[in-house]
Amino acid sequence: MKALFSPRTLFLCGILGIICLSAACRAPAPTSTPVLPTANVPTPLPPAPTAPPLTEAPTAVLPTQAPPTATAVIPTQPPPTPTVAVPTNAPSPLPTNTTSSGVATPIKPPTPTSASGSAVVEPTVDRGPLTGLYIAGLRFEPDYPRRNDPVMFYATLVNRTGREQYYPVCAEIFRPDAKKSFGITNCDNLTIPVGTNEIFIGSWTGSGIKECIPVRARAVLREQGEGEVRWVFTTTNGGELWTDFQVCP
């Protein structure tokens, strides 16, 4: 059986096929042309309607109102306040004790004492011989008393009795915080004029003093008789008046 194709023919066909395949590989690739997408153009809107021009608002005319007429109101005067009469014999406040230190403390009404130191009941109706008599000051001389030197006392007395009075007035000498005096002036009978006057009420001598000692004095009225009652002068407001000093050897 004869062959359909000779070897030479097959060889040539192979070469031709390689040539065609090589040409096909070398051919340029087809260039693709990009297709742009179609843009949707928006449909233009119709123009907005023009608003009509504004017109001025009508001006409201208010009716003219006449101002109200003020009526003067005359204030009514309140009735006068009745005056209450205060009785003149109203009880006075509790008196205070005024010392040389300037400290005022409430005290009881002064109680007279006898020479023995026992208390004497004061009359409840008046102040005995001291009714209308008061003391406003008490001083001494010399300023620095010494042992065995007489100390002079001067009392400023207030006489509201309306006439001169005659009583023995004395100065009692006390140690501080002592309830009983350890000395007294000569207690002469004195004239007490009407009004306010300074009167010499006697002298006292400190003897037997070995060192400086503090003492104090007050004015009294000695009522002569049994027990020799001593009435303590008080100020016009009811307080006691003391004078403090010192005696040295």
C-alpha positions in Angstrom: 0.0 0.0 0.0 1.3 3.3 -1.0 1.6 6.1 1.4 -0.8 9.0 1.0 1.8 11.6 1.6 5.5 11.3 1.2 7.8 12.2 3.9 8.9 15.2 2.0 5.5 16.5 1.8 4.9 16.1 5.5 8.1 17.9 6.2 7.1 20.8 4.1 3.7 21.0 5.7 5.4 21.0 9.2 7.6 23.9 8.1 4.7 25.8 6.7 2.7 25.3 9.9 5.6 26.6 12.1 5.9 29.7 9.9 2.2 30.4 10.2 2.3 30.0 13.9 5.3 32.3 14.3 3.5 35.0 12.2 0.4 34.6 14.2 2.4 35.2 17.5 4.2 38.2 16.1 1.1 40.0 14.9 0.1 43.1 17.1 -2.8 42.6 19.4 -5.9 44.5 18.4 -6.3 47.8 20.2 -9.6 48.1 22.0 -11.3 51.5 21.9 -12.8 52.4 25.3 -16.4 53.4 25.1 -17.3 56.3 27.5 -20.5 55.9 29.4 -23.3 58.1 28.3 -23.9 60.9 31.0 -27.4 61.6 32.0 -27.8 65.3 31.7 -30.3 66.6 34.3 -33.3 68.3 32.9 -33.2 72.0 33.9 -36.0 73.0 36.3 -38.3 75.8 35.4 -37.5 79.2 37.0 -39.0 79.8 40.5 -42.0 82.2 40.5 -41.1 85.7 41.6 -42.9 86.7 44.8 -45.0 89.8 44.6 -43.5 92.9 46.3 -44.5 93.4 49.9 -46.8 96.2 50.7 -46.4 98.3 53.9 -48.5 97.1 56.8 -51.3 99.5 57.6 -50.5 101.8 60.5 -52.9 101.4 63.4 -54.1 104.7 64.8 -54.7 104.4 68.5 -57.3 106.7 70.0 -55.9 109.4 72.2 -56.7 108.7 75.8 -56.8 111.6 78.2 -54.6 111.1 81.4 -56.6 110.2 84.5 -57.1 113.1 86.9 -55.4 112.4 90.2 -57.6 112.9 93.2 -55.7 114.3 96.3 -56.2 112.1 99.3 -55.9 114.0 102.6 -54.4 111.8 105.2 -56.4 111.3 108.3 -54.6 112.5 111.4 -54.5 109.7 114.1 -56.0 110.6 117.4 -53.5 111.9 120.0 -51.9 109.3 122.2 -53.1 109.6 125.8 -50.3 110.6 128.2 -49.9 108.2 131.1 -48.8 109.9 134.3 -46.0 108.0 136.0 -46.3 108.1 139.8 -43.5 109.9 141.5 -43.3 107.5 144.4 -42.3 104.5 142.2 -39.7 102.3 143.8 -36.2 103.1 142.9 -33.8 100.4 141.4 -31.4 98.5 143.6 -28.5 100.8 144.5 -24.9 99.9 143.4 -21.7 99.9 145.4 -19.1 102.2 143.8 -15.6 101.7 145.0 -12.3 103.5 144.1 -11.7 100.8 141.5 -14.7 102.0 139.6 -16.6 98.7 139.6 -20.2 99.0 140.6 -21.9 96.1 142.3 -25.4 95.8 143.8 -25.5 96.3 147.5 -28.2 96.2 150.2 -29.3 99.5 151.8 -26.7 100.6 154.3 -27.1 99.2 157.8 -25.9 101.3 160.8 -23.6 99.6 163.2 -23.0 100.2 166.9 -19.7 100.8 168.6 -19.6 97.1 169.5 -19.9 96.1 165.9 -23.4 94.6 166.2 -25.9 95.5 163.5 -28.7 98.0 164.2 -32.0 97.7 162.4 -32.5 100.7 160.2 -35.9 102.5 160.3 -38.2 101.4 157.5 -39.9 104.7 157.0 -36.8 106.9 156.4 -33.0 106.9 156.7 -33.0 108.3 160.2 -30.8 111.4 160.6 -29.4 110.8 157.1 -32.7 111.6 155.4 -31.8 114.2 152.8 -28.1 113.9 153.5 -25.6 112.3 151.0 -21.9 112.1 150.3 -20.3 113.1 146.9 -16.6 112.8 147.8 -14.0 111.8 150.4 -10.3 112.7 150.3 -7.4 112.7 152.7 -4.1 114.6 153.4 -1.2 114.1 153.1 -1.1 112.1 150.0 1.4 109.6 151.5 0.6 109.1 155.2 3.3 108.0 157.6 3.2 106.3 161.0 2.3 108.6 163.9 1.3 111.5 161.4 -2.3 112.6 161.6 -4.3 111.9 158.4 -6.9 114.7 157.7 -10.2 113.7 156.1 -12.5 116.0 154.0 -16.0 114.9 153.0 -18.1 116.5 150.3 -21.6 116.4 151.7 -24.9 117.0 149.9 -27.7 118.5 152.1 -31.1 118.4 150.5 -33.1 118.9 153.7 -33.7 122.6 153.0 -31.9 123.8 156.2 -28.6 123.4 158.0 -28.0 120.2 159.9 -25.8 119.6 163.0 -24.4 116.1 163.5 -21.1 114.4 164.5 -19.6 113.2 161.3 -16.6 110.7 161.3 -14.3 108.7 159.0 -14.1 105.0 159.8 -10.8 103.2 159.0 -10.9 99.6 157.7 -8.4 97.0 156.6 -9.3 95.7 153.1 -12.1 93.0 153.2 -12.6 93.5 157.0 -16.1 93.9 158.3 -15.2 95.8 161.4 -13.3 99.1 161.5 -10.0 99.4 163.5 -9.9 103.2 163.7 -12.1 106.3 163.6 -11.7 110.1 163.5 -12.6 112.3 166.5 -16.3 112.7 165.4 -16.9 116.3 166.2 -20.3 117.9 165.9 -20.3 119.7 162.6 -22.5 122.1 160.7 -23.8 120.7 157.4 -24.9 123.7 155.2 -27.7 123.4 152.6 -26.4 122.3 149.1 -23.0 120.6 148.3 -20.0 121.6 150.5 -16.7 120.1 151.5 -16.3 119.7 155.2 -13.4 118.7 157.4 -14.6 115.7 159.4 -11.6 114.9 161.6 -8.2 113.3 161.7 -6.8 109.8 162.4 -3.2 108.7 163.3 -1.8 105.3 162.5 0.5 104.1 165.2 2.4 100.8 165.7 2.8 100.3 162.0 6.0 98.3 161.1 5.4 98.0 157.4 3.2 99.7 154.7 -0.4 98.5 155.0 -3.4 99.2 152.7 -6.4 100.8 154.4 -9.7 102.3 153.3 -12.1 104.9 154.8 -15.7 105.8 154.6 -17.8 108.6 156.1 -20.4 107.9 158.8 -22.8 109.9 161.0 -22.5 108.9 164.7 -25.8 109.2 166.5 -24.9 109.8 170.1 -26.7 107.9 172.7 -27.0 104.3 173.8 -24.8 102.1 171.5 -23.5 105.1 169.5 -25.2 104.0 166.2 -23.2 104.9 163.1 -25.1 105.6 159.9 -23.2 105.2 156.7 -23.3 108.1 154.3 -24.3 107.0 150.8 -24.3 108.7 147.4 -27.4 110.2 145.8 -27.9 106.9 143.9 -27.7 104.8 147.0 -24.1 103.4 146.7 -21.3 103.4 149.2 -18.3 105.6 148.7 -14.8 104.4 149.9 -11.4 106.0 149.8 -8.3 103.7 149.6 -4.9 104.7 150.7 -1.7 103.3 152.3 0.1 104.0 155.6 3.8 103.4 155.8 6.3 103.5 158.8 
